[in-house]
């Protein structure tokens, strides 16, 4: 594995990483102070976690491999976290922001160890923490699976780098690859890409024996996982997870172009886009890829092959979602940062343009996340006041532009703080409504 020459740093490494961690957390303060929740996932798990104690939580079976979403590590961590924090959304969100900032710090630490300069290391850490895919993950407490598998992948990268520098190889290295990949796969299916990314790194970065052993161990874990679960994964129980090879070009285009469209909140429904925006976004990314290739063909290979590899499990899915690109965004930021450190000013200017648009997009997503959280808390607070006094289902009206928000917030959610909700709401036209959902989420009487 060839490595860039380590340059002198005017700051000690711990201070560099502290700058990344503290600033990333501060800039995400809006997410940490979010008073409510985003979707049905965390509301459903909030209900499941409301037990008298940890022993009474509905723990998920570690051997239920025939379950489509077999994520025992994720769910068995989510239950106690939700049990402790669900009634305090700001603490819940603060935890996610801190974990996300730690992820950015881990990526920055890896790049610093690979020889990136102090300035570029700090910029890369912030660029990852604040990109639109990461902000979405850090702002939605339903994304624990993504945080775990990407965190374990970063942990494996650090360990492999350390072992490579010590000249370690053999079964011990393979066992580390096997163990961390196995844990990641028990968090989310997407971790199946870990051995492929290791193999690409081995091929492009010097063909280290250490990386080869780690790749072998990781691949063994992935092969065993697929042997147990491939049939289940190829026959999803939910229509949202339907797959087709025909979705791959569309999805890849959407995941690549989405960061450069700041007005879009979610990638689902992102396409089609206007011709002008398609051309400009495509030229920006092609220009960036070209500059990376000119600086380092190896980094160009890692960028152009690694990003699709990191997305490979989700590219055939009919449904797209922002969190699916969390790991890929870390990979892209790392490759571009390592190349940008060697670029001349005109090339760096293009990197700064792409980064600026991406960070702008991330801040827009942050604002929308906070707004939805405020709406959720007001909406369910109003329901808690009105439902106990009503024997009939409440007839509610919400403007068309906001229906997706409340559709998610009520989808298969059985109750809110002990008050039954399921089956007690009807969405109707304005003329038939008892109450109207206002812009802040509270319910206002439809009567004049």
C-alpha positions as CSV (number, residue, x, y, z in Angstrom):
1,X,0.0,0.0,0.0
2,X,1.7,3.2,-1.1
3,X,1.1,6.2,1.1
4,X,1.5,9.9,0.6
5,X,4.5,11.4,2.5
6,X,3.4,12.7,5.9
7,X,3.9,16.5,5.9
8,X,4.7,18.6,9.0
9,X,1.5,19.9,10.7
10,X,1.5,23.1,12.6
11,X,-1.1,21.6,15.0
12,X,-0.9,18.4,16.9
13,X,-3.2,15.7,15.6
14,X,-5.4,15.7,18.6
15,X,-6.1,19.5,18.2
16,X,-6.8,19.0,14.5
17,X,-9.4,16.4,15.3
18,X,-10.8,18.4,18.1
19,X,-11.4,21.3,15.7
20,X,-13.3,18.9,13.4
21,X,-15.4,17.5,16.2
22,X,-16.3,20.7,17.9
23,X,-17.1,22.8,14.8
24,X,-19.1,19.9,13.2
25,X,-21.2,19.6,16.4
26,X,-21.7,23.4,16.7
27,X,-22.8,23.8,13.1
28,X,-25.3,21.1,13.6
29,X,-26.8,22.8,16.6
30,X,-30.1,23.3,14.8
31,X,-30.4,19.5,14.5
32,X,-29.5,18.9,18.1
33,X,-32.2,21.4,19.3
34,X,-34.9,19.8,17.1
35,X,-38.0,19.4,19.4
36,X,-39.6,16.5,17.6
37,X,-39.3,13.6,15.2
38,X,-39.3,13.1,11.5
39,X,-41.0,9.8,10.5
40,X,-42.9,6.8,11.7
41,X,-39.9,4.7,12.4
42,X,-38.7,6.5,15.5
43,X,-42.4,6.9,16.7
44,X,-43.0,3.2,16.3
45,X,-39.8,2.2,18.1
46,X,-40.7,4.8,20.8
47,X,-43.9,2.9,21.5
48,X,-42.0,-0.4,21.6
49,X,-39.5,0.9,24.0
50,X,-41.9,2.2,26.6
51,X,-41.5,-0.7,29.0
52,X,-41.1,-0.6,32.7
53,X,-37.4,-1.6,32.5
54,X,-34.7,-3.0,30.1
55,X,-35.6,-6.6,30.9
56,X,-39.1,-6.0,29.5
57,X,-38.1,-4.5,26.2
58,X,-39.1,-6.6,23.2
59,X,-35.5,-7.6,22.2
60,X,-34.9,-8.8,18.7
61,X,-33.7,-12.3,18.1
62,X,-30.0,-12.5,17.0
63,X,-30.6,-15.7,15.0
64,X,-33.8,-14.7,13.1
65,X,-32.0,-14.6,9.7
66,X,-35.2,-15.3,7.8
67,X,-36.5,-11.8,8.7
68,X,-36.2,-9.4,5.8
69,X,-34.8,-6.6,7.9
70,X,-32.5,-8.7,10.1
71,X,-30.6,-6.0,11.9
72,X,-30.3,-7.3,15.5
73,X,-27.3,-5.1,16.4
74,X,-29.2,-2.0,15.3
75,X,-32.6,-2.8,16.8
76,X,-31.1,-4.1,20.1
77,X,-29.2,-0.9,20.5
78,X,-32.1,1.3,19.4
79,X,-34.5,-0.1,21.9
80,X,-32.6,0.9,25.1
81,X,-31.6,4.3,23.5
82,X,-35.2,5.0,22.7
83,X,-36.3,3.8,26.2
84,X,-34.0,6.3,27.8
85,X,-34.3,9.3,25.4
86,X,-37.6,9.1,23.4
87,X,-39.4,11.5,25.8
88,X,-36.5,14.0,25.4
89,X,-36.2,14.5,21.7
90,X,-33.5,17.2,22.0
91,X,-31.3,14.8,24.0
92,X,-32.0,12.1,21.3
93,X,-31.0,14.4,18.5
94,X,-28.0,15.7,20.4
95,X,-26.7,12.1,20.7
96,X,-27.1,11.7,16.9
97,X,-25.3,14.9,16.2
98,X,-22.4,13.9,18.5
99,X,-22.2,10.5,16.8
100,X,-22.2,12.1,13.4
101,X,-19.5,14.6,14.4
102,X,-17.5,11.7,15.7
103,X,-17.9,10.0,12.3
104,X,-16.5,13.1,10.6
105,X,-13.7,13.1,13.1
106,X,-12.9,9.5,12.4
107,X,-12.8,10.1,8.7
108,X,-10.6,13.2,9.2
109,X,-8.3,11.2,11.4
110,X,-7.9,8.5,8.7
111,X,-7.0,11.2,6.1
112,X,-4.6,12.8,8.5
113,X,-2.8,9.5,9.0
114,X,-2.6,9.1,5.2
115,X,-0.7,12.3,4.9
116,X,-3.3,15.0,4.3
117,X,-2.3,18.5,5.5
118,X,-3.9,20.0,8.6
119,X,-6.0,22.5,6.6
120,X,-7.4,20.0,4.2
121,X,-8.0,17.5,6.9
122,X,-10.2,20.0,8.8
123,X,-12.0,21.0,5.6
124,X,-12.6,17.3,4.7
125,X,-14.1,16.5,8.1
126,X,-16.5,19.4,7.9
127,X,-17.4,18.7,4.3
128,X,-18.4,15.2,5.2
129,X,-20.3,16.2,8.4
130,X,-22.3,18.8,6.6
131,X,-23.0,17.3,3.2
132,X,-26.7,16.7,2.4
133,X,-26.6,12.9,2.9
134,X,-24.8,13.2,6.2
135,X,-27.1,16.0,7.6
136,X,-30.1,13.8,6.8
137,X,-28.6,10.9,8.7
138,X,-27.5,13.0,11.6
139,X,-30.9,14.8,11.8
140,X,-33.1,11.7,11.7
141,X,-32.8,9.3,14.7
142,X,-34.1,6.5,12.5
143,X,-30.7,6.1,10.9
144,X,-28.8,4.1,13.6
145,X,-28.1,1.3,11.1
146,X,-26.2,3.6,8.8
147,X,-24.2,5.2,11.6
148,X,-23.2,1.7,12.9
149,X,-22.1,0.1,9.6
150,X,-20.2,3.2,8.4
151,X,-18.6,3.7,11.8
152,X,-17.4,0.0,11.8
153,X,-16.1,0.5,8.3
154,X,-14.1,3.5,9.4
155,X,-12.9,1.6,12.4
156,X,-11.7,-1.3,10.1
157,X,-9.9,1.2,7.9
158,X,-8.0,2.6,10.9
159,X,-7.1,-0.8,12.1
160,X,-5.9,-2.0,8.7
161,X,-3.8,1.1,8.3
162,X,-2.2,0.6,11.7
163,X,-1.5,-3.1,11.0
164,X,-0.1,-2.4,7.6
165,X,2.4,0.1,9.1
166,X,3.5,-2.5,11.6
167,X,3.9,-5.1,8.8
168,X,1.2,-7.4,10.3
169,X,-0.6,-10.0,8.3
170,X,-2.0,-13.4,8.6
171,X,-5.0,-15.0,10.4
172,X,-5.2,-12.3,13.0
173,X,-5.7,-9.6,10.4
174,X,-8.3,-11.7,8.7
175,X,-10.2,-12.3,11.9
176,X,-10.4,-8.5,12.5
177,X,-11.8,-8.1,9.0
178,X,-14.3,-10.9,9.6
179,X,-15.4,-9.7,13.0
180,X,-16.0,-6.0,12.1
181,X,-17.7,-6.9,8.8
182,X,-20.0,-9.4,10.7
183,X,-21.0,-6.8,13.2
184,X,-21.6,-4.3,10.4
185,X,-23.8,-6.8,8.6
186,X,-25.8,-7.3,11.8
187,X,-26.5,-3.6,11.7
188,X,-27.4,-3.2,8.0
189,X,-27.3,-5.1,4.7
190,X,-25.4,-2.3,3.0
191,X,-22.2,-3.5,4.9
192,X,-21.9,-6.3,2.3
193,X,-19.9,-3.8,0.3
194,X,-17.0,-3.7,2.8
195,X,-14.9,-6.5,1.3
196,X,-15.4,-5.0,-2.2
197,X,-14.1,-1.6,-1.0
198,X,-11.2,-3.3,0.7
199,X,-10.3,-5.2,-2.5
200,X,-10.5,-2.0,-4.5
201,X,-8.1,-0.3,-2.1
202,X,-5.8,-3.3,-2.3
203,X,-5.7,-3.1,-6.1
204,X,-5.4,0.7,-6.3
205,X,-3.1,1.4,-3.4
206,X,-0.1,-0.8,-3.5
207,X,-1.5,-4.4,-3.1
208,X,-0.6,-4.6,0.6
209,X,-0.5,-8.1,2.1
210,X,-2.2,-6.7,5.2
211,X,-5.1,-5.4,3.1
212,X,-5.3,-8.7,1.3
213,X,-5.7,-10.6,4.6
214,X,-8.3,-8.1,5.9
215,X,-10.2,-8.4,2.6
216,X,-10.2,-12.2,2.8
217,X,-11.7,-12.1,6.3
218,X,-14.2,-9.5,5.4
219,X,-15.2,-11.4,2.2
220,X,-15.7,-14.6,4.3
221,X,-18.2,-12.7,6.5
222,X,-20.0,-11.3,3.5
223,X,-20.2,-14.7,1.7
224,X,-21.5,-16.4,4.8
225,X,-24.1,-13.6,5.3
226,X,-25.3,-14.0,1.7
227,X,-25.4,-17.7,1.9
228,X,-27.8,-17.4,4.8
229,X,-29.9,-14.5,3.6
230,X,-29.7,-14.1,-0.2
231,X,-33.0,-15.7,-0.9
232,X,-34.7,-13.5,1.7
233,X,-33.1,-10.3,0.3
234,X,-34.1,-11.2,-3.3
235,X,-37.7,-11.7,-2.3
236,X,-38.6,-8.7,-0.2
237,X,-41.8,-8.7,1.8
238,X,-42.4,-5.0,1.1
239,X,-43.1,-3.4,-2.3
240,X,-40.8,-0.5,-1.4
241,X,-37.8,-2.9,-1.7
242,X,-38.6,-4.2,-5.1
243,X,-35.5,-4.5,-7.3
244,X,-34.7,-4.4,-10.9
245,X,-31.4,-4.0,-12.8
246,X,-33.2,-1.3,-14.9
247,X,-33.2,1.1,-11.9
248,X,-29.4,1.1,-11.7
249,X,-28.7,3.9,-14.2
250,X,-31.5,6.1,-12.9
251,X,-30.5,5.7,-9.3
252,X,-26.8,6.2,-9.9
253,X,-27.5,9.5,-11.7
254,X,-29.8,10.6,-8.9
255,X,-27.3,9.9,-6.1
256,X,-24.5,11.6,-8.0
257,X,-26.5,14.8,-8.9
258,X,-28.6,15.2,-5.8
259,X,-26.0,17.1,-3.7
260,X,-25.8,19.8,-6.3
261,X,-29.6,20.6,-6.1
262,X,-30.0,22.6,-2.9
263,X,-33.8,23.0,-3.3
264,X,-34.4,19.2,-2.9
265,X,-35.1,17.7,0.5
266,X,-35.2,14.0,-0.4
267,X,-33.8,12.1,-3.3
268,X,-37.0,10.1,-3.8
269,X,-38.8,12.0,-6.6
270,X,-35.6,14.0,-7.3
271,X,-35.7,12.9,-11.0
272,X,-36.5,14.2,-13.6
273,X,-34.6,17.5,-13.4
274,X,-34.4,20.3,-15.9
275,X,-31.9,20.0,-18.8
276,X,-29.9,23.1,-17.8
277,X,-29.4,21.8,-14.2
278,X,-28.6,18.3,-15.5
279,X,-25.9,19.7,-17.8
280,X,-24.4,22.0,-15.2
281,X,-24.3,19.4,-12.5
282,X,-22.9,16.8,-14.8
283,X,-20.2,19.1,-16.0
284,X,-19.2,20.0,-12.4
285,X,-18.8,16.3,-11.4
286,X,-17.1,15.4,-14.6
287,X,-14.7,18.3,-14.2
288,X,-14.0,17.2,-10.6
289,X,-13.4,13.6,-11.6
290,X,-11.0,14.7,-14.4
291,X,-9.0,16.8,-12.0
292,X,-8.7,14.0,-9.5
293,X,-7.6,11.6,-12.3
294,X,-5.0,14.1,-13.5
295,X,-3.6,14.5,-10.0
296,X,-3.6,10.7,-9.2
297,X,-4.9,7.9,-11.5
298,X,-5.1,5.7,-8.4
299,X,-7.3,8.2,-6.5
300,X,-9.3,8.6,-9.7
301,X,-9.9,4.9,-9.8
302,X,-10.8,4.8,-6.1
303,X,-13.3,7.7,-6.7
304,X,-14.9,6.5,-9.9
305,X,-15.1,2.8,-9.0
306,X,-15.5,3.1,-5.2
307,X,-18.5,5.4,-5.1
308,X,-20.7,3.1,-7.2
309,X,-19.4,0.1,-5.2
310,X,-20.5,1.8,-2.0
311,X,-23.9,2.3,-3.4
312,X,-24.2,-1.1,-5.1
313,X,-26.7,-2.7,-2.7
314,X,-29.2,0.1,-3.2
315,X,-28.8,0.9,-6.9
316,X,-31.3,-1.8,-8.0
317,X,-34.0,-0.7,-5.5
318,X,-37.1,1.0,-6.8
319,X,-37.0,3.3,-3.7
320,X,-34.2,5.8,-3.2
321,X,-33.4,7.4,0.1
322,X,-30.9,9.9,1.3
323,X,-29.4,7.8,4.1
324,X,-28.4,5.1,1.5
325,X,-25.6,7.3,0.3
326,X,-24.1,8.1,3.7
327,X,-21.2,5.7,3.3
328,X,-20.6,6.7,-0.3
329,X,-20.4,10.3,0.7
330,X,-17.6,9.6,3.1
331,X,-15.8,7.7,0.4
332,X,-16.1,10.5,-2.1
333,X,-15.1,13.2,0.4
334,X,-12.0,11.2,1.3
335,X,-10.9,10.6,-2.3
336,X,-11.5,14.2,-3.3
337,X,-9.7,15.6,-0.2
338,X,-6.6,13.5,-0.8
339,X,-6.5,14.7,-4.5
340,X,-7.3,18.3,-3.7
341,X,-4.3,18.5,-1.4
342,X,-2.1,18.1,-4.6
343,X,-4.2,20.3,-6.9
344,X,-3.4,23.7,-8.2
345,X,-5.6,26.7,-7.6
346,X,-7.9,26.4,-10.6
347,X,-8.7,22.8,-9.8
348,X,-9.2,23.6,-6.1
349,X,-11.6,26.3,-7.1
350,X,-13.9,23.7,-8.7
351,X,-13.6,21.6,-5.6
352,X,-14.7,24.6,-3.5
353,X,-17.7,25.3,-5.8
354,X,-18.9,21.7,-5.5
355,X,-18.4,21.8,-1.7
356,X,-20.1,25.1,-1.3
357,X,-23.2,24.0,-3.1
358,X,-23.2,20.7,-1.2
359,X,-22.9,22.5,2.2
360,X,-25.7,24.9,1.2
361,X,-27.9,21.9,0.4
362,X,-27.0,20.3,3.7
363,X,-28.1,23.5,5.6
364,X,-31.4,23.5,3.7
365,X,-32.0,19.9,4.8
366,X,-31.2,20.9,8.3
367,X,-33.8,23.7,8.3
368,X,-36.5,21.4,6.9
369,X,-35.7,18.6,9.5
370,X,-36.0,21.1,12.3
371,X,-39.3,22.5,10.9
372,X,-40.8,19.0,10.6
373,X,-39.7,18.2,14.1
374,X,-41.6,21.2,15.4
375,X,-44.6,20.2,13.4
376,X,-44.6,16.7,14.7
377,X,-44.5,17.8,18.3
378,X,-47.3,20.3,17.9
379,X,-49.4,17.8,15.8
380,X,-49.2,15.0,18.3
381,X,-49.6,17.3,21.2
382,X,-52.9,18.5,19.7
383,X,-53.9,14.9,19.1
384,X,-53.2,14.1,22.7
385,X,-55.5,16.9,23.8
386,X,-58.3,16.1,21.3
387,X,-58.4,12.3,21.0
388,X,-59.4,11.5,24.7
389,X,-62.5,13.8,24.2
390,X,-63.6,12.3,20.9
391,X,-65.4,9.0,20.4
392,X,-65.4,9.3,16.7
393,X,-62.3,9.4,14.4
394,X,-61.0,13.0,14.0
395,X,-61.5,14.3,10.5
396,X,-58.4,16.2,9.5
397,X,-57.4,18.3,6.5
398,X,-53.8,19.1,5.5
399,X,-52.7,21.0,2.4
400,X,-51.5,18.8,-0.5
401,X,-47.9,20.0,-0.2
402,X,-47.7,18.8,3.4
403,X,-49.5,15.5,3.2
404,X,-46.3,13.5,2.8
405,X,-45.1,14.8,6.2
406,X,-48.2,13.7,8.1
407,X,-48.6,10.5,6.1
408,X,-45.2,9.5,7.5
409,X,-45.9,10.7,11.0
410,X,-49.1,8.6,11.3
411,X,-48.1,5.5,9.3
412,X,-48.7,2.5,11.5
413,X,-48.0,4.5,14.6
414,X,-50.2,2.9,17.3
415,X,-50.1,5.6,20.0
416,X,-48.5,8.7,21.3
417,X,-47.5,8.7,25.0
418,X,-50.1,6.1,25.8
419,X,-53.0,7.7,23.8
420,X,-54.2,5.4,20.9
421,X,-53.8,7.0,17.5
422,X,-54.1,4.1,15.0
423,X,-57.6,4.1,13.4
424,X,-58.7,7.3,15.0
425,X,-57.7,9.7,12.2
426,X,-59.3,10.4,8.8
427,X,-57.8,12.6,6.2
428,X,-60.6,14.4,4.3
429,X,-61.3,17.3,2.1
430,X,-61.3,20.7,3.7
431,X,-65.1,20.9,3.6
432,X,-65.6,17.8,5.6
433,X,-62.8,18.4,8.1
434,X,-63.3,18.9,11.8
435,X,-59.7,20.3,12.1
436,X,-57.1,21.8,9.8
437,X,-53.4,21.1,10.3
438,X,-51.8,24.5,10.5
439,X,-48.3,25.4,9.2
440,X,-46.7,24.7,12.6
441,X,-48.5,21.3,12.9
442,X,-51.1,22.3,15.5
443,X,-54.8,21.5,14.8
444,X,-57.1,24.4,14.3
445,X,-60.9,24.1,14.2
446,X,-62.3,24.0,10.7
447,X,-65.4,25.8,11.9
448,X,-65.6,29.5,11.1
